[in-house]
Amino acid sequence: MSQRFIVTKEHRRFTEFADAVRRGHTIGLCFGPAGVGKTLSARRYAHWEKAYDLLTYWGPRADSDAKIYAALARSRTVLYTPSVLTTPRALKDELDQAITRTNICIEQHLEPVGQDTTPTWARRHGRNYVQLIIVDESERLRPTSLELLRDRYDRDNIALILIGMPGLEKQFSHYPQFYSRVGFAHQYRPLGTDELLFVLQRHWRSLGKTLDPEDFTDAQAIASITRITRGNFRLLERLFPQIERVMKINELDTITNDVIEAAQSTLVIGTTN
């Protein structure tokens, strides 16, 4: 089943939060339980699904890359995820590389190369177009890495968002030089009842079906999914491919409580709150 991005209320709230941080040239903290959609929203905001391969596997350009240049020019954002063992030196080098390459792409969109035979990706450039850095999995950062990010924020005036689990704001409060620069904090919540129904309606539609909360079978299915996922977006996205698989194997046309229970049994489900 194809996975289409579903614009939820929490995603819209994240977009408003990121816009405010970027406009205010400040530091923002975004925290919430695992699987609620923080990373998805950050990737969507930065157009990272489009840009990741181009920025990672750097090489000769193609005409089709113009769409990626335009997307990066709109977002002016770099998304960075440190590995578990990322050192401060690696963070600096990897972030410098991502920003430099993003700037080159934005420059190509704003000022396309005319008759210059030197490809844009090979040219040197000095101007910074990046306005926001989003760091995912930010609990992995060491104190020295936080100082590097603070120094870049102070020197280059690039806004910064750190994404992590609940308690992130308390963790960083132990670093007063950094925490004093935080302008916004955003709590990313699980899907509420109305929003879960909104998402389920789109999943039903993707299977060629219509969800009717007034129908007893559909109401049972909704209650079962609510109990299993507790509004966890990631778990919901994992559950539906299994629902589709169970229906196909058993040649079923209706999403019933039994189908959902069978789909759940194939998943390893940890704590969702």
Secondary structure as UniProt FT lines:
FT   HELIX           9..24
FT   STRAND          27..31
FT   TURN            34..35
FT   HELIX           38..46
FT   HELIX           48..56
FT   HELIX           63..65
FT   HELIX           66..75
FT   STRAND          77..80
FT   TURN            84..85
FT   HELIX           88..110
FT   HELIX           120..122
FT   STRAND          132..135
FT   HELIX           138..140
FT   HELIX           143..156
FT   STRAND          159..164
FT   TURN            166..167
FT   HELIX           168..172
FT   TURN            173..174
FT   HELIX           176..179
FT   TURN            180..181
FT   STRAND          182..187
FT   HELIX           193..206
FT   TURN            207..208
FT   TURN            213..214
FT   HELIX           216..229
FT   TURN            230..231
FT   HELIX           233..249
FT   TURN            250..251
FT   HELIX           257..265
//
